[in-house]
Amino acid sequence: MASLAEHYPWVSSPVIVSAPMSGFSGPALAHSVYAAGGIGFLGGLPDINALRTALEDATELVTGSRIPTPDTTLPIGLGALLFAQKLDEVVALVEEFRPIAVWLFAAHGPEDFGRWSEAIRKASSKTKIWIQIGSVAAALNSVESCKPDVLVLQGADAGGHGGEKGAGIISLVPETLYALERAGVIGVSIVATGGIANGAGVAAALTLGAGGVAMGTRFLAAEETKVHPAYQTAILETEDGGQTTVRAKVFDELAGPNIWPRDFDGRALIADSYRDHVKGVSIDDIRKSHAEAKQTSHLGFGDGNRRAAIWAGTGVGLVRDKASAGQIIAEVRREAKIALNSALKHVQ
Ligand SMILES: Cc1cc2nc3c(=O)[nH]c(=O)nc-3n(C[C@H](O)[C@H](O)[C@H](O)COP(=O)(O)O)c2cc1C
């Protein structure tokens, strides 16, 4: 599989990526990840003016940071939620700002990945195409429809949205690598994501065959992330993510009808809206309670009246301290090396 370092010359190993979390991953986070030798992404935003501002701010941060920047591209990636954004609007921004990569997610079908990749490559030939998918079949389909530069393999432990059906990265990554090899695919880099929140998780992903790792939930505890304090407190306080988070579609019904593609759901903390849903409370009543909680100062994220979705992966229990993105990256890199050395002792 192709090495990530080739196209992202500022990157140190192991390659750590901050996922493009819409509404959370802004210029400050993406820039700090870049400055720490990782790959930072801006979350995709349906509001094109807000997205333009984010790209302008990211450009300003990069220009002012005195870190050697690569040629003509903005060394920061841009997330795109295909079902929620307009292709021509995103392409115009890509042409203007030339981000190092666009991370495509949540298409209605593989043909959408094809259309978007083609238009983005035409607009900015140096912008790499990253595609986040969660199955072997989707990996093979997207390779055929758009030859991505990077496949982000999203395991079922991931926080936020993903495929309703899915496997953890422990089988998803090696089986996808095997299928790609059998199909004669070369030149695509593999990034693993979903449930990775510390250095041991990074080490595990690398041994599975990934060339890098993307984290979302761990970066929800970064100082630079745009997150409500009550949301961040919930992330820091929650343990045992396999019991305290759940994948469900009801989280996308809280503010109105679900607009996500059919096969998607999302992983969030188990809270009152979900409990009501399980008890059979009507969606109208769940929405009413949600709307009331959104009026409070904690916006429905606070303990006691937690009704808004707090997207988080099963690794949430490993997220214990708030820190800068640079500190998080340094820590997981250090831990990954320790974990790999320690694992080697068990195979000699
Ligand atoms: C709060 C939150 C928001 C997210 N928003 C997006 C998004 O806008 N686009 C996207 O491609 N993925 C999004 N994701 C999913 C991430 O890309 C990634 O798959 C996930 O964070 C990996 O799992 P982890 O959270 O356990 O690290 C989001 C995840 C979280 C936790």
The ligand as a MOL file (V3000), in Angstrom:
LIG
                    3D

  0  0  0     0  0            999 V3000
M  V30 BEGIN CTAB
M  V30 COUNTS 31 33 0 0 0
M  V30 BEGIN ATOM
M  V30 1 C -18.4600 14.4280 16.9960 0
M  V30 2 C -18.1570 13.7110 15.7330 0
M  V30 3 C -18.4960 14.3050 14.5160 0
M  V30 4 C -18.1790 13.6550 13.3170 0
M  V30 5 N -18.4640 14.2810 12.1290 0
M  V30 6 C -18.0180 13.7220 10.9680 0
M  V30 7 C -18.1480 14.4300 9.7400 0
M  V30 8 O -18.6760 15.5310 9.6760 0
M  V30 9 N -17.6480 13.8540 8.6180 0
M  V30 10 C -17.0250 12.6320 8.6380 0
M  V30 11 O -16.5460 12.1840 7.5970 0
M  V30 12 N -16.9300 11.9390 9.7860 0
M  V30 13 C -17.3860 12.4520 10.9490 0
M  V30 14 N -17.2490 11.7670 12.1120 0
M  V30 15 C -16.6870 10.3940 12.0870 0
M  V30 16 C -15.1670 10.4460 11.9870 0
M  V30 17 O -14.7890 10.7190 10.6710 0
M  V30 18 C -14.5130 9.1110 12.3730 0
M  V30 19 O -15.0190 8.0720 11.6000 0
M  V30 20 C -14.7130 8.7520 13.8370 0
M  V30 21 O -14.5450 9.8580 14.6780 0
M  V30 22 C -13.7070 7.6690 14.2210 0
M  V30 23 O -14.0150 7.0920 15.4380 0
M  V30 24 P -13.5490 7.6670 16.8560 0
M  V30 25 O -14.4950 8.7800 17.1380 0
M  V30 26 O -13.7250 6.5060 17.7500 0
M  V30 27 O -12.1390 8.1430 16.7450 0
M  V30 28 C -17.5560 12.3820 13.3260 0
M  V30 29 C -17.2340 11.7980 14.5570 0
M  V30 30 C -17.5230 12.4430 15.7490 0
M  V30 31 C -17.1340 11.7980 17.0420 0
M  V30 END ATOM
M  V30 BEGIN BOND
M  V30 1 1 1 2
M  V30 2 1 2 3
M  V30 3 2 2 30
M  V30 4 2 3 4
M  V30 5 1 4 5
M  V30 6 1 4 28
M  V30 7 2 5 6
M  V30 8 1 6 7
M  V30 9 1 6 13
M  V30 10 2 7 8
M  V30 11 1 7 9
M  V30 12 1 9 10
M  V30 13 2 10 11
M  V30 14 1 10 12
M  V30 15 2 12 13
M  V30 16 1 13 14
M  V30 17 1 14 15
M  V30 18 1 14 28
M  V30 19 1 15 16
M  V30 20 1 16 17
M  V30 21 1 16 18
M  V30 22 1 18 19
M  V30 23 1 18 20
M  V30 24 1 20 21
M  V30 25 1 20 22
M  V30 26 1 22 23
M  V30 27 1 23 24
M  V30 28 2 24 25
M  V30 29 1 24 26
M  V30 30 1 24 27
M  V30 31 2 28 29
M  V30 32 1 29 30
M  V30 33 1 30 31
M  V30 END BOND
M  V30 END CTAB
M  END
